[in-house]
Amino acid sequence: MKILMILFVLGMFASTGYAAETVLEKSEAQKNEVKRDASKAINRIDEETCTGTGTDCAKKKLEHRTEEAKDAIKDKSSEMKNKVD
């Protein structure tokens, strides 16, 4: 019986150390995802309609991918910070 009580108390202390995301933080994450998806779609359309030389189109494509990766990393790091807080 004492062992069960000790396990229960330890479980309560362990569960209070984890902070859940707030509704505002979750909505911010969803907003960021929609924004990234829209930007990605616009970039793909821009790449498909590229009328420059092959080098110019490849350069534009590389810039788009770099920008998309940078935005994703920034958003994900912010989301991870919110989960830890």
C-alpha positions in Angstrom: 0.0 0.0 0.0 2.8 2.4 0.9 4.6 1.6 -2.4 1.4 2.4 -4.3 1.1 5.7 -2.5 4.8 6.6 -3.2 4.4 5.7 -6.9 1.3 7.9 -7.0 3.0 10.9 -5.5 6.1 10.4 -7.7 3.7 10.2 -10.7 2.0 13.4 -9.8 5.4 15.3 -9.4 6.5 13.9 -12.8 3.4 14.9 -14.6 3.5 18.5 -13.3 6.9 19.1 -14.9 5.4 18.9 -18.4 3.8 22.0 -19.8 1.2 21.7 -22.5 0.9 24.1 -25.4 -1.8 26.8 -24.9 -4.6 27.2 -27.4 -2.9 30.4 -28.6 0.4 28.6 -29.2 -1.4 25.8 -31.1 -3.2 28.3 -33.3 0.1 30.1 -34.0 1.6 26.9 -35.1 -1.3 26.2 -37.5 -1.1 29.7 -38.8 2.6 29.3 -39.5 2.0 26.0 -41.3 -0.7 27.5 -43.5 1.5 30.5 -44.3 4.4 28.2 -45.2 2.2 26.0 -47.4 0.9 29.1 -49.3 4.4 30.4 -49.8 5.5 27.1 -51.1 2.6 26.9 -53.6 3.4 30.4 -54.8 7.0 29.5 -55.2 6.2 26.4 -57.2 4.0 28.4 -59.6 6.7 31.0 -60.0 9.2 28.3 -60.8 6.9 26.6 -63.3 6.3 29.9 -65.1 10.0 30.9 -65.2 10.9 32.3 -68.6 14.6 33.0 -68.0 17.5 30.9 -68.8 18.0 27.5 -67.1 20.6 29.0 -64.8 18.3 31.9 -63.7 15.4 29.4 -63.1 17.7 27.1 -61.1 19.0 30.1 -59.0 15.4 31.2 -58.3 14.5 27.6 -57.3 17.4 27.4 -55.0 16.5 30.7 -53.4 13.0 29.5 -52.8 14.0 26.3 -51.2 16.5 28.1 -49.0 13.9 30.6 -47.8 11.3 27.8 -47.2 13.9 25.8 -45.1 14.8 28.9 -43.1 11.1 29.7 -42.4 10.4 26.1 -41.4 13.4 25.9 -39.0 12.4 29.2 -37.5 8.8 28.1 -37.0 9.7 24.7 -35.6 12.2 26.1 -33.1 9.5 28.5 -31.9 7.0 25.6 -31.6 9.6 23.5 -29.7 10.2 26.4 -27.3 6.5 26.7 -26.7 6.2 23.0 -25.9 9.1 23.2 -23.4 7.9 26.4 -21.7 
